[in-house]
Amino acid sequence: MIYQVMIKPSNVEFSIDSEQTILSAAMEQDVILPYRCKVGACMTCICKKIEGEVEYRHLEPMLTYKEQQQGWIFPCQAYAKSHLILTFEE
């Protein structure tokens, strides 16, 4: 399944296949997102999900329940389950 990801407030958009992580899809399309380790340990890529659904297939995110409820995700480990709107600003 192919979804669209929008990064706010810059309104940068890219496509993502449901079989790739958000970070890998962005990198493949030359969309620059912050990252360092690619395994969710460094927290460099953490962003807030404004809209949409993601899932984690390999590693559960190192986020508290409260952080997850607030919408925080790790794009390096998250797979899209719908169209997404994300922000790297609080």
C-alpha positions in Angstrom: 0.0 0.0 0.0 1.3 3.5 -0.9 0.6 6.4 1.5 1.6 10.1 1.5 3.6 11.7 4.3 3.5 15.5 4.9 6.0 17.2 7.1 4.7 20.4 8.8 5.2 23.3 8.8 7.4 23.1 5.6 4.7 21.1 3.8 7.3 18.8 2.3 5.5 15.6 1.0 6.8 12.2 0.0 5.3 8.8 -0.8 5.8 5.8 1.4 5.3 2.1 0.8 3.8 0.3 3.8 6.8 -2.1 3.7 9.4 0.6 4.4 10.1 2.8 7.4 9.3 6.5 7.2 13.0 7.3 7.4 14.0 4.9 4.6 11.2 6.3 2.3 12.3 9.8 3.0 16.0 9.0 2.3 15.1 7.2 -0.9 13.3 10.4 -2.1 16.0 12.8 -1.0 13.8 14.2 1.8 16.1 15.3 4.6 15.0 14.1 8.1 17.1 14.2 11.2 18.6 10.8 12.1 21.7 9.2 13.5 21.5 5.6 14.6 18.5 4.3 12.5 17.5 2.0 15.4 15.5 4.4 17.7 18.2 4.6 20.4 19.6 8.1 19.8 16.3 9.9 19.7 17.6 12.2 16.9 14.7 11.4 14.6 11.8 11.7 17.1 8.9 13.6 15.8 5.2 14.1 16.5 2.5 12.5 14.6 -0.3 15.0 14.0 -2.4 12.7 12.0 -2.4 9.1 10.8 -1.4 5.6 12.1 2.0 3.9 12.4 3.1 0.5 13.6 6.4 -0.9 14.8 7.4 -4.3 13.4 10.9 -5.0 14.7 11.5 -3.0 17.9 9.0 -1.4 20.2 9.8 2.3 20.5 11.6 3.5 23.6 8.8 5.8 24.4 6.6 6.0 27.5 2.9 5.3 27.2 2.2 9.0 27.7 4.7 10.0 24.9 3.0 7.5 22.6 -0.4 8.9 23.5 0.9 12.4 22.7 1.8 11.3 19.2 5.6 10.9 19.5 7.1 8.4 17.0 10.5 7.3 15.8 10.5 7.5 11.9 13.5 5.2 11.7 11.4 2.3 13.1 7.8 3.3 12.2 5.9 1.9 9.3 2.9 3.9 7.9 -0.6 2.3 8.2 -2.3 5.4 6.7 -1.5 8.8 5.2 0.6 10.8 7.8 1.2 14.4 8.9 4.3 14.8 11.0 6.2 17.6 12.6 9.6 17.9 14.1 8.6 21.1 16.0 6.8 20.9 19.3 
